[in-house]
Amino acid sequence: MDSSIVHTLFKNIRNYIKNHPKRFLILGVVLIIYYFLLPRPLFDDPTATVIETRNGELLGAKIAADGQWRFPETDSVPEKFKRCIIAFEDQQFYRHLGFNAVAMGEAIIENSSAGKVVRGGSTITQQVIRLARKGKRRTYFEKLKELVLATRLEFGASKEKILKLYASHAPFGGNVVGIDMAAWRYFGLPAHQLSWAETATLAVLPNAPSLIYPGKNQIKLLKKRNRLLLTLLEEETIDSLTYELSISETLPQKPYFLPQTAPHLLDRLAKKHKGKRVQTTIDLILQKQVNRVVKRHYEVLKQNEVHNMAVLILDVETREILSYVGNSPTDKAHQKDVDIIEAGRSTGSILKPLLYAAMMDKGELLPEQLVSDIPTVISGYNPKNFDEGYSGAVAANRALARSLNIPAVRLLQKYGLQRFRDELNVFQIRDLRYGADHYGLSLIVGGAEGNLWDLSKTYAGFAGTLNHYQSTSSEYFTQEFTEPIVLAEREVDFGKRTQQKPVYGAGSIWLTFEAMKKVNRPEGDEAWEFYDSSREIAWKTGTSYGNRDAWAIGASQKYVVGIWVGNADGEGRPELTGLNSAAPVLFDVYNLLPKSKWFPTPYDDLIPVTVCTKSGFLAGSNCPTKLMDVPVSETRTKPCPYHQLVHLDKTRQYRVNSSCESVSNMIHESWFVLPPLQGYFFKTGNSDYRSLPPYRPDCIKESQERMDFIFPKPSSSVYLPKGFDGKTNEVILKIAHTNPETRVFWYIDDQFVGTTKQFHEMPVAPKPGIHTITVLDEKGNELKRKIEIKD
């Protein structure tokens, strides 16, 4: 345009404003009012909370606060619905500016002639305005308001946006609002998967509320739908074959229920994302498969009155939650709505691998080092193994695999309760709220609480440490034990790369996982059928006191699976154990997942050392030896204390000394000797264990310590005394020992009853019958005596 023309135009406008200021002011006010006429936002109705996969697949929804099934505004209008609704409601939609004067005129004439409303002339834009104004009375004055607001909407929004508003807020009968909810309610499908016939059915519903309900008014609804399909045919939107197939489709007969594939995750997310559409990391197919596994096991477990179960699956690489089953399909009487994944429960043995890794990382434990498994009382605390038996001494990795409680408690005491409790803070287990003194040594055997989310996160951090150590050429990440993510829009932040290990090094974690690969079935249980040996999984079970909680958590290079089984109200049940109840679920879930390779060996964090073959300690001078990889750290374990050089006669049946045998005739042999109490139990499970031979009778035994019974006498009978109150009192057993400071261990029928020192008297109250009393001192000397107890 010529600059002189532009100059002239602006000059004329300026002169007009100067000559008619009031008119310009009025015009300005009108324009301002017109601009602000439309509410922002246009719709402020509460919406349902909707969770989906990252691909938009529906997982579940929670009804809006006003009781309406109204999904958040749709992201895109399906093309079929767009074509149908325009053909049915507003064929001039893309040509008008908010109203259709011709259609309005024709509607006025027809309605006046009929004396009632027989047709409408509203455009889709006007209908959006009417929906936003909550159904004001349909008067001509209201129509005028709608017309003005419709033009304003046309200026402020694109045609596609207006279609989204209509599709999201149109009523579809009852409390169903919007195309997304209507598609699920009437056809059980997402809107973009509907056929032409199904889409046409939904397109005519907002226009005819009396037809809205599946199974009713079928003839009228069918005519409307088919008339719309014919229009689509005439417009060449569909071809004749599609038309014929479409009119042959039946109408919906009953409403469908919304998918509720992850209801407890929905409740969890609704707390922070109420009324929003949330895309999650959940794998829909996997979630459905896990739901079926949970239902199958629930049907079995409820026969034992075990009603609740939770399953969590994490992707180790991304820390995304792939499956979230917060509870089993039980009923309200058994707390079906409780999200067990968030609930703090007694951890049982689930924390034991952390202690095992901690001690190896500090060089205070070797993988196969023998640890004590004997009757133990520490400051009045008397831990018991699950089977209430004792091994005497057991390799540390075997103790972990068998989930023995006594070795774990003794190791925790050795490592330091406060020290271990402080290290647990790194894992941010939220239900570990108290200090070391509150939990005591029971911390390691279920005295503390944790939830499935945090415990699975911790195991995923261990697995991630190994993966990252390999992929970064022996480096760690500062935030390895970060929170898992369930929102698809987020990415996990592992922090910065560093040479500093976050808590435990890759070597100690790898050795811990190696121990956890071993099946921790109870001794003698040969009915273990669900362990797939071809799957290399580091896994741990746990059972809380009173059989209230059963845990199983497994870690592979790719996935971590966490399982909890029990009753939400805390009721314990016989046979409810991690092994019997949770582990079968664990392996059924792993069978749904692709197999992954075992963790690569972190050679840079391991060093070979020479250890004693039998004891697992650093090799001593008298030990048979082998090489073993241990974490790179200052090894603080002592050389093997269990091998000693003994002198035997030529028969190898007796020990000898210089008082009875010449040195040239002696046979010198390295002998594996455990402390008496350990050896007493160890030999029952190890047939090849040999106690020290006795001294030959002709040898001087001044250096030997001796003991003998004072009471009972040989083959004696004893009546249990009664007090004045009529209660049966204990009988006092007594021995004499040449060294009173030696500790003596007492047993009745192989059951440990206590330890004495200096004053060797033991009060007991056995049941009537014949019993064997056994005493054992620290040097391995042993005495037995039978006694008959009479009532």
Steps between C-alpha positions, in 0.01 A plus 500: 500500500622850408636687804296810410178298516593363842583847618166631377308215668658560840441872461130442436470270805674754716266775378196278565612432856565871551158600364298218665676410828182369673420261217855370509486457878173307477643283224809433711292403804290266285811336358651458847177346630486274197859389555444410865151362443609138489590338836849363538500210520177434320436182701598463863314179580688242706634214293580136565851391586619284213817290481634363175810336360741722313327378182164632619356160600249540784600341833223642715305808604348650813166682468498882518418677824148589380414136428535534123708276279669793329850435368753784472484676164588262220840543335361442153161435348487168310465563128189283473321689777605831345344400165187361665427792729553759225278306259230464765513831685669769294593436138611862456729480805820592314329787311314706762622739772310343785140507373312394189243769412326282238460206739377730777240656268372164382476380862299810602254449212452128566467542876248784457294292258500198733437702814784320672869437461539240225852584391795708608719730306795502735849443373750283685659820624168619644447161662840529667390837641169352618683214675731748670198705619357190670176468303340841532136525386480485123349844438564731206686737731719212617554409138623854438750468785617166362544656157720782634705262715532255210653766278734593781603132535560477125738795517684357802530132412571285197235275348691198630497642852124558479448138391712383796284708736184351358630142501623538859187659650204369301254294712457134408234396748483448875823622652706434188666808352738517204589270214783322684279382787205427270711269283604297804154506658303386196751296301784412739758650264709817469337755270760470224430126465125534436349392170303738277172358635612537863625853441177597323302367797690725737474798264117499512472452879565857626227621266240254636521458877185287511680234297796483732525165668620177349219254448221761486333687212682272259283573194522879524872488573559259213315727255706802610826311474421355157385838369836643599682208335302566182610864512861387529448275198347782297790727595735220391658494846442123503456260210202277434660188651582684823143634504344155459722352769433794733119489484516127576677562832287469812454776755651476849277303737655573837762735645859383546712545808811712470833313509648497849830335420705678768248634755745555784739690279203713395427579865866579562525742207161657569641646822727737303341501155129516578286569195787462253591260224826336601720291277696236690789262441275195548519228234133414435555145377737419787264660753213279382719191512615579854138558604419149380796353691389679817141381460611139450717500812238687699245227431741250656622714789153597617441134586748568782320827578776706342325777309744769390792522260704768324736490202738766367721472189780749427714543193854521641638711216232770502358443853154510343215315668378247243230335712326615816260264679416656834275219625334175406143480364353444845198673660437799726490279809864415429616856419507470120546878469819511709809564289746253651788635289499815715434324831774458758538133594751298702795438269578145615833400345493744207774723650751216549669544158574862590692395810682228309608752234597757766733265686667374182539857376687591820718189483344362819349190340607265223242330276547145634625589846349280770267686735353369822156345502464393861256572786542870567383742766610864471385735777191290551423475127480138387473478120377179338536358153176438315533122547628552857805288418872578500780434253783573741701677231391590148659682206383862487362473145316182595359668811363775276358252249332303780390822671628393841414745774763423763803559272341826380447625857852406605645669190298815570633510855852462365456765230331749730128565529530880492744488212266286289194707592678816384590339166137405440415872473659500153220277370225736626268227626225725633360262760840471670417797721678416825852475630713193563403474867132472410554199274789326672655198334155386381540765227655236274231235550178700464509738794467796262240592239532577132269523202516314170573818302809597700637148537463430127663837431797396718549171315471688169776734624725202562428361153549844344834542677630185332366599157639853519837379630530289187370760253712789635830313524491466879323817613196558718212749501434732791123435506488128426228439760267758350122477505337285231275685256146423394418815300589459132598866469791462743848356469702369790801702611791282611713802583865540405762240423755450774777268618345506847266211569153616616493264799632155409734416216420295192714209621311451827162537326596247232613248761178558692294434188710189433399371842137591435495293181507189720158362578426566864267204545481344847737211560342172394232662288518324166165626369634822355340496156457862397864607490610529139873440514547644153403842631784662688326707764628635829205455730417513868201393700386629836246398762402720793441387855170322540474424126341839433705605197648296217751672271690408186712749306708406198751688287629422153710720276183642342217473754425513871184326619362552850228286659316529831237251620298504821196659660463876501364491855819329621347161580761225476425163344672159520716421198510868400869534421705674239607163365156337479282800416698784339776318308258307272346833396847646444602232254166497322545874443858457380374244250301785340817704447773455238805317632803715562867420539665475839685803632853539361780438747636836628865400475628847585338480843612143579836358595603134542613388847606165640243359739460186704297247305306380804447815703491774235733714718831630372727201475709413805821296513317170548214550251417342166464801270330639192473835324184708538391841369417750774423876489792736465533627856719454803424145613440510873422134556754290689671188364314174544470426875365149452800304371756380752793262478439185706739215581373146447639155558556267206145364523361854465246407769660689790668828566842471662767721649864462596407335829382188320639505148824599332477786257632280220203267538240776504283584203435873470172590340301818438160458668184704443360566847202724574428640844310239704155653475534557126646156448222334698236619251726505194572127508129414491475649148853421383580131520860556397572722800744326736538594865848500648616150594550436874845478654647154518450365855871478579559867426541753777187716502583764757434761243155362436204651672252259652142513619256263662142490617420578860127456437334292370675179589522227236163342407321689774132582533390843613163622623424860413453683829190702580485821694251604768283658231464163326701602193771270364847638559810454287768241562859628521761325284862543608849422370854565617766629260874522552486851349190676637551796264432278201156538347286188505204441269203295620257291295204279578428251223705712258299814581717785623393626843776744599861588578679515836833642608680468835193363683392208286143452618204482262134506618273299267143372504473224239184298450474159671693229317855397419729779379862533392697783659797618289763754608767638269785734590697744287781248446267247347479272806163334519305311771165323476274363768156345496242598757142394564264776604196397701200717582 
